[in-house]
Amino acid sequence: MASTTPRAITAPAQPRYVPDELPAVAKRRLPAWARSLLRNPLSVAGLIILLIFAIIALLAPVIAPPPAGSVDPYIIPRDGFLAEPQPPSAAHPFGTSQGQYDIFYGVIWGTRTAFKVGIIITALTVIIGGLIGAVSGFIGGWVDEVIQRFVEIVMAFPFLLAAITLATVLAPKIQDRLLSAGIALVAFSWPTYARLIRGDVLAIKDREYVMAARVLGASGWRILMRHVVPNSMFTLLVVASLDIGAYVLSFAALSFLQLGPPQGYADWGQLISFARNWIPSLSDYWYIVVFPGAALLLFVLGWNLLGDAFRDALDPKMRGNG
């Protein structure tokens, strides 16, 4: 006869808390492209370089306090008006340039200028070029033909030479020379982004979810901004991350030619321009080139390393199984 004694009801075993497994779980929650970036030593190096520059930019008023009563903290303080540069000292850790501008102050505050110039110019070129290219590819027909012919005309000009010419024309007419240099760079940068996003829009606008939005009665503008453009931005973001450093370098070139900010403004290109008269004796006045030149080189290198890794992370062929 079978026993009728009730069996004890036991609670199901609870999973054990294993602390060592948490990092792996956290990693699995990251997107594939983020994991790829963190595994790439070059991208990590780029992130570290840019993080250091970001900290310097945020702490600029602490690292290099503006002089008392200074109206614009971006104007480099001067220690006299002597033409000959002075070597590094306790008062001026990086020395002084021609005209006795403090190089240390210019390098520190020039970091803010570099971020401001690179991010703003890149954002404007992406917005302008992205909108023009998206409208061109989405509408098609004669509108696309007209826009693309204009894009080809703008792209036919050598970029830096065209920017120098436009900055020279705008400088006397616009009081803000920082603005005139930025306009000159944006004016000849947007066509690249227009061509890129146009190609993606042409490939996306006939896909099923776009056709479904049309059937449901969505307007053309809503389809473009809600469905087409967001799915066409990855290529633009990759190119933009690579171009931030290039725009900073181009802006420094305009500053070197005195087509950028006014004299004495904290900008690396202008600091390097102060060394032009001392190139024959550069072995004695090395500090007027080395410190701002190294800052410019490392800043551009950081964006290039990060941009290359970002491109590889978003490219399935480069990413592999991630």
Secondary structure, DSSP 8 states (H G I E B T S, - for coil): ------------------GGGHHHHHHHHS-HHHHHHHH-HHHHHHHHHHHHHHHHHHTHHHHS---TT-S-TTB--BS---SS-B---SS-TT-B-TTSBBHHHHHHHHHHHHHHHHHHHHHHHHHHHHHHHHHHHHH-HHHHHHHHHHHHHHHTS-HHHHHHHHHHHHTTT-S-HHHHHHHHHHHTTHHHHHHHHHHHHHHHTTSHHHHHHHHTT--HHHHIIIIISGGGHHHHHHHHHHHHHHHHHHHHHHHHTT-SS-TTBS-HHHHHHTTGGGGGGTTTSTHHHHHHHHHHHHHHHHHHHHHHHHHHHH-HHHHTT-
